[in-house]
Amino acid sequence: MIVCGTEMPRPRSDEVVRLDDVMRHYLVGDEVVRALDGVSFSMRKGSYWAIMGPSGSGKSTMLNILGCLDRPSSGAYWLNGENVAEMDDNQLSDHRLKNLGFIFQSFHLIPQLTVGENIEVPLLYLGLPHAERRYKAEALAERVGMSHRLRHLPSELSGGQRQRVAVARALANDPAVLLADEPTGNLDSATSVQIMGLFQELYEQGKTVILVTHEPDIAKYAKANIVLKDGRILSLHGEGV
Amino acid sequence: MNQILYLWPFVRLGLSDVWRHKTRSFLTMLGMVFGVGSVIAMLAVGEGASQQALDSIKRLGSQNIMVMSVKPTTEDGGNTGSQRGSLAVYGLLYEDEERIKETVPGVTLTVPARMTRRNARLGERQLEMRVVETNPDWFEVVQRPVLAGRVLGEHDLRMRANVCVLTEHGVRRLLAAEEMIGQRIRIASGVFEVIGIVKNETGGTVRAPDSEADAYIPITTGTQLFGEANIRYSAGGMEGEKVELSQIIVKMADTEAVEPGSKAIEAVLARFHKKRDFRIDVPLTLLREAERTKRTYNIVLGAIAGISLLVGGIGIMNIMLASVTERTKEIGIRRAIGARRSRIVVQFLINTCVLSIGGGIVGLLLGVSIPLLITAFTAMPTVVQPYSLVLAFGISVGIGIVFGLYPALRAASLDPIEALRHE
């Protein structure tokens, strides 16, 4: 794709995610590592994607860029109509706060905070008043079936329960995209099925979900998938393209 | 208001963090506790001491100049001429008083006094008293509340009456519970009727003119009874000194006249005294000196307190750096969720301030109670000034921010991707 001057092709209104020739190069010693080497795709609102690929394929880099934790070296990444590649650190932070919900392999709940407080963290940064935060946190816990554990610490929960709390937290800011990094990597198969069921529900409620995984069993829950290899797209198919 | 509510969860987080690491937090806070505690306690003790000094100087009268006889040092030629046998003759003369009154501008009153130590007896009770031979003006210049009876009058002076006025202190030791006014006591070779009692000045670091068990008698009576020589008998024989006046108190018209007045007195006396056998004390100058001393004292105290606070602050910074390392992952999570760097900075600053203010509050309690204990056990006056409490709080917050800034900035500068990966 050729970008000429100011005539950057803007994404269509139903494209919640769009990458135009994204490159991400690292300098390791004297050697340039091309973690992403010209990736372009777009995802429609309300679609359910899996990003796959073996380790070293550029999957983590893709996750960091999609998650606005990192910026492309070149190319454009449009998330919810804004080009992330041109943002500074504060804008990136605000963008994550408004448009993204992270779900991690090892849950990443804050151990000192209770379940309710963990869910409230994004709401706190959004500047919601105390009563509203509490009310929303309770509703979100209810949604993931964790309302009976609001006052517990994460250490008092099982893995599956922790991941439910993490999903509730990711939903707190009503994000444009839910980004899940190996969400079942630390769970047994029965619990995995339950969590994947939760994602299915969210998809059916109209959320855009992106799974980053190397497990085909998990990837098959998604409606479309991208396979990366050596920083390039090996294959891309499914609905929502 | 909204901002405060926004900060509250972080304050709670800070408090719970402090609580979780109880021992560590306690040890860290100790630095602040001692720092703030010593600031308040030292300020209180210093203020107490200096107020006491200033009070006693003020009581000497800021319009007064005290001219005192002093024995010249031998190097100063004390052995030549003036010593007849073993009788040392030196000091101020009635003439000096006249000269001061005549020549120094702005003098309103001069009070001569001769002070000797003599035994006073009442029955079998005996007490060495300072006998002040003076005139009624003394009580004009050194104003003390009269507890009973009256002070010396012109009449007593003219009649060379055998009357004395005692200080409360002397009365209590010599007369005990007996009827005081009208009692007759023996002072050296004379018998005196007690006509009045004046209040003692208590304590003080500067010698007040009547700081002890004093007996005031008319100077005319004293001259007649005791003469002007004071002779002591000791193992080696007898030694004595002849001093016409041991003190002249000069009262000036106003405080403005005090400093030039003291220079003029100096000049007048120097012309007639070959040896340096007098000393001029100006309470006003002493006052200024005391104020200067107080300032120096405060600087020294401030430096000591500053060092202990610095040490306390470094302790806090150290712990916060450890805390940042421990909480790297939490920082990563918060950044991923969308916290700006500045919010991480605020969070860690609050955490540091919780530590420093916590230490500051305990230190404040310590700093307020130590002066109370000092006053209770040593009768040393202490003054805890309200501003020192505000100061302590300000210091705590300041230390928290200054020493918390570096760890907080370090926390905020972490790369979120790296921080999330941290185990």
Interface residues (C-beta under 8 A of the other chain):
Chain A: N64 G67 L69 D70 D89 N90 S93 D94 H95 R96 L97 K98 L100 F102 F104 H108 L109 I110 P111 Q112 L113 E117 E120 V121 P122 L124 Y125 G127 P129 H130 R169 N173
Chain B: N2 L5 Y6 W8 P9 L13 S16 D17 R20 K329 E330 G332 I333 R334 R335 A336 I337 G338 A339 R340 R341 S342 R343 P416 I417 L420
